[in-house]
Amino acid sequence: MNDCRFQWSDAWLLHAIILGGDGKGASLTRIISTGDVIQHAMFTAAELEGGLARLSGDGYITEVEERFYPTEKALNLYDSAIQQHSRLPSVTEAIAKGLHTAPWSPSYSPGENSDSYPSFSIDRLRQAEEEYRAQIKTYFAARQQRSRMRDKRHV
């Protein structure tokens, strides 16, 4: 696989896999949530499927029992990126440079995906997105409850 085939979103995806896995492997739900933390955006189906195909095909990630793990190659790239930068978007940009992608621009579009990943499906993506939305809903409900309790103490 030729490095120039990587897209900018592949760097974002790899960053999300590394941070989301925390050494235990990242589920698709965790990749989506971590990606949202990094870029305040959700991956498209094309970004996920194509990115998983390209990153696994070039030896940056592996999948075991529906969890994605960065390889030593990916961790070396990440270590180099965090030595240079501390902010999440800057680390993603450094990973993108390491993958030799074009930098992100407002005109970026993942387009149609020509790379397929064997275990990826729209159903699997939708399930992961639903799990993530449920986690967010639970988080904000708990946050709202804590806020109400604080308000009652100050009355």
C-alpha positions as CSV (number, residue, x, y, z in Angstrom):
1,M,0.0,0.0,0.0
2,N,1.4,3.4,-1.0
3,D,1.5,6.0,1.8
4,C,0.1,8.7,-0.5
5,R,-3.2,6.8,-0.5
6,F,-3.8,7.9,3.2
7,Q,-6.4,10.6,3.7
8,W,-6.4,13.2,6.4
9,S,-9.2,11.4,8.3
10,D,-7.0,8.3,8.5
11,A,-4.7,10.3,10.9
12,W,-7.8,11.3,13.0
13,L,-8.9,7.7,13.0
14,L,-5.5,6.4,14.1
15,H,-5.3,9.0,16.8
16,A,-8.8,8.0,18.0
17,I,-7.8,4.3,18.1
18,I,-4.6,5.0,20.0
19,L,-6.3,7.2,22.6
20,G,-9.6,5.3,22.7
21,G,-8.0,1.9,23.3
22,D,-5.8,2.9,26.3
23,G,-3.9,-0.3,25.8
24,K,-7.0,-2.5,25.9
25,G,-8.1,-2.1,22.3
26,A,-10.7,0.4,21.1
27,S,-14.3,-0.7,20.3
28,L,-16.0,1.0,17.4
29,T,-18.1,3.0,19.9
30,R,-15.0,4.1,21.7
31,I,-13.3,5.1,18.4
32,I,-16.4,7.2,17.6
33,S,-16.5,8.9,21.0
34,T,-12.8,9.6,21.0
35,G,-12.9,10.9,17.5
36,D,-15.6,13.3,18.6
37,V,-13.4,14.5,21.5
38,I,-10.5,15.1,19.2
39,Q,-12.3,16.9,16.3
40,H,-15.7,17.7,17.6
41,A,-17.1,15.7,14.7
42,M,-18.3,12.3,13.9
43,F,-16.6,10.0,11.4
44,T,-18.5,9.2,8.2
45,A,-19.0,5.6,7.1
46,A,-16.5,6.2,4.3
47,E,-13.9,7.7,6.6
48,L,-14.2,4.7,9.0
49,E,-14.3,1.9,6.5
50,G,-11.7,3.3,4.2
51,G,-9.5,4.4,7.1
52,L,-9.7,1.0,8.8
53,A,-8.8,-0.7,5.5
54,R,-5.9,1.6,4.7
55,L,-4.5,1.6,8.3
56,S,-4.7,-2.2,8.7
57,G,-3.5,-2.8,5.2
58,D,-0.3,-0.8,5.9
59,G,0.3,-2.3,9.3
60,Y,-0.8,0.5,11.6
61,I,-3.7,-1.3,13.3
62,T,-5.0,-4.8,13.9
63,E,-8.5,-6.0,15.0
64,V,-9.0,-8.7,17.5
65,E,-12.5,-9.6,18.7
66,E,-14.1,-6.4,17.5
67,R,-11.4,-4.2,19.2
68,F,-8.8,-2.2,17.3
69,Y,-5.2,-2.1,18.5
70,P,-2.4,0.2,17.3
71,T,0.7,-1.7,16.1
72,E,4.3,-0.8,17.1
73,K,4.5,1.2,13.9
74,A,1.5,3.3,14.9
75,L,2.7,3.8,18.4
76,N,6.1,5.0,17.1
77,L,4.4,7.5,14.9
78,Y,2.2,8.7,17.8
79,D,5.2,9.0,20.2
80,S,6.9,11.2,17.6
81,A,3.8,13.3,17.3
82,I,3.3,13.9,21.0
83,Q,7.0,14.8,21.5
84,Q,6.3,17.7,19.2
85,H,2.8,18.7,20.2
86,S,0.5,18.6,23.2
87,R,-2.9,19.8,21.8
88,L,-5.1,17.0,20.3
89,P,-5.6,18.7,16.9
90,S,-1.9,19.4,16.6
91,V,-1.1,15.7,17.4
92,T,-3.5,14.6,14.7
93,E,-1.8,17.0,12.3
94,A,1.6,15.5,13.2
95,I,0.2,12.0,12.6
96,A,-1.2,13.1,9.2
97,K,2.3,14.4,8.3
98,G,3.8,11.0,9.3
99,L,1.2,9.3,7.1
100,H,2.1,11.7,4.3
101,T,-1.5,12.9,3.9
102,A,-2.6,16.3,2.5
103,P,-3.4,18.7,5.4
104,W,-7.0,19.1,6.2
105,S,-8.8,22.0,4.5
106,P,-12.4,23.3,4.4
107,S,-12.8,21.6,1.0
108,Y,-11.8,18.2,2.4
109,S,-14.3,15.5,1.6
110,P,-13.8,11.7,2.1
111,G,-15.7,11.1,-1.1
112,E,-16.8,7.6,-2.2
113,N,-14.9,4.8,-0.5
114,S,-13.0,2.4,-2.7
115,D,-11.3,0.6,0.2
116,S,-13.4,-1.9,2.1
117,Y,-12.8,-3.4,5.5
118,P,-14.1,-7.0,6.0
119,S,-15.8,-6.5,9.4
120,F,-17.2,-3.1,8.8
121,S,-20.9,-2.7,8.1
122,I,-23.4,0.1,8.3
123,D,-25.3,-1.9,10.9
124,R,-22.2,-2.2,13.1
125,L,-21.6,1.6,12.6
126,R,-25.2,2.5,13.5
127,Q,-25.1,0.3,16.6
128,A,-21.9,2.0,17.8
129,E,-23.4,5.4,17.1
130,E,-26.5,4.5,19.1
131,E,-24.3,3.3,22.0
132,Y,-22.3,6.6,21.9
133,R,-25.5,8.7,21.9
134,A,-26.8,6.7,24.9
135,Q,-23.6,7.3,26.7
136,I,-23.8,11.1,26.0
137,K,-27.4,11.2,27.1
138,T,-26.6,9.4,30.4
139,Y,-23.6,11.8,30.9
140,F,-25.7,14.9,30.4
141,A,-28.6,13.6,32.5
142,A,-26.2,13.0,35.4
143,R,-24.6,16.4,34.9
144,Q,-28.0,18.1,34.9
145,Q,-28.9,16.1,38.1
146,R,-25.6,17.3,39.8
147,S,-26.4,20.9,38.8
148,R,-29.9,20.7,40.3
149,M,-28.4,19.3,43.5
150,R,-25.9,22.2,43.7
151,D,-28.7,24.7,43.0
152,K,-30.8,23.3,45.9
153,R,-27.8,23.7,48.3
154,H,-27.4,27.4,47.3
155,V,-31.1,28.3,47.8
